[in-house]
Amino acid sequence: MVTGDPLAHGSYVCMMCKGDPVFKKLADDVIAGMERSGKAEQLYDRWFMQPIPPDNINLRFPLSPEMKALFANPNDQASDN
């Protein structure tokens, strides 16, 4: 069991093979659309801030300010955190 406050918050990433610009554009468009629409934040809340069945464990791990900023302005650049 991990206890206490996290030492750092990092952004989540999606990795894929190089050399497939059509797939990258599709993935970028879908993820950015979810972030802009609020769906990504809803999914994050469901899995990190609500009880997870079947044991109803709540991770209580709020969305970081860095991820909120990324959701507001999606991009494919590496972050500094």
C-alpha positions as CSV (number, residue, x, y, z in Angstrom):
1,M,0.0,0.0,0.0
2,V,1.3,3.5,-0.9
3,T,0.5,6.1,1.6
4,G,1.0,9.9,2.0
5,D,1.1,12.6,-0.6
6,P,2.7,11.9,-4.0
7,L,6.2,13.3,-4.4
8,A,5.5,14.4,-8.0
9,H,2.7,14.6,-10.6
10,G,3.5,13.6,-14.1
11,S,1.5,13.8,-17.3
12,Y,0.1,10.6,-18.8
13,V,1.2,9.7,-22.2
14,C,0.2,7.6,-25.2
15,M,3.0,5.9,-27.1
16,M,2.9,4.5,-30.6
17,C,5.3,3.3,-33.2
18,K,7.0,5.9,-35.4
19,G,6.3,6.2,-39.1
20,D,2.5,6.1,-39.2
21,P,1.3,9.7,-39.5
22,V,-2.3,8.7,-40.3
23,F,-2.6,6.7,-37.1
24,K,-0.9,9.5,-35.1
25,K,-3.3,12.1,-36.5
26,L,-6.3,9.9,-35.6
27,A,-5.0,9.3,-32.1
28,D,-4.2,13.0,-31.6
29,D,-7.6,14.1,-32.8
30,V,-9.5,11.6,-30.7
31,I,-7.5,12.4,-27.5
32,A,-7.6,16.1,-28.0
33,G,-11.3,16.0,-28.7
34,M,-11.9,14.1,-25.4
35,E,-9.8,16.6,-23.5
36,R,-11.6,19.6,-25.0
37,S,-15.1,18.2,-24.5
38,G,-14.6,17.3,-20.9
39,K,-14.9,13.5,-21.5
40,A,-11.2,12.9,-20.5
41,E,-11.7,14.7,-17.2
42,Q,-14.9,12.7,-16.6
43,L,-13.0,9.4,-17.2
44,Y,-10.2,10.6,-15.0
45,D,-12.6,11.4,-12.2
46,R,-14.3,8.0,-12.5
47,W,-11.1,6.0,-12.2
48,F,-9.0,8.2,-9.9
49,M,-11.5,10.0,-7.6
50,Q,-14.5,7.6,-7.3
51,P,-14.7,4.1,-5.7
52,I,-13.6,1.5,-8.1
53,P,-15.6,-1.8,-8.2
54,P,-15.5,-4.5,-7.1
55,D,-13.8,-3.5,-3.8
56,N,-14.8,0.2,-4.0
57,I,-11.2,1.4,-3.5
58,N,-11.0,5.2,-4.0
59,L,-7.5,6.3,-5.1
60,R,-8.3,9.9,-4.2
61,F,-5.7,11.2,-6.8
62,P,-7.0,14.5,-8.1
63,L,-6.1,15.8,-11.6
64,S,-3.0,17.9,-11.3
65,P,-2.9,21.6,-12.4
66,E,-0.5,20.5,-15.2
67,M,-3.0,17.9,-16.6
68,K,-5.8,20.4,-16.3
69,A,-3.8,22.9,-18.4
70,L,-3.0,20.1,-20.9
71,F,-6.7,19.2,-21.2
72,A,-7.5,22.9,-21.9
73,N,-4.7,23.1,-24.5
74,P,-3.9,19.6,-25.9
75,N,-0.6,19.2,-27.6
76,D,1.9,16.4,-28.4
77,Q,5.0,18.1,-26.8
78,A,7.0,16.6,-24.0
79,S,6.5,18.3,-20.6
80,D,9.1,19.4,-18.1
81,N,7.6,17.4,-15.3
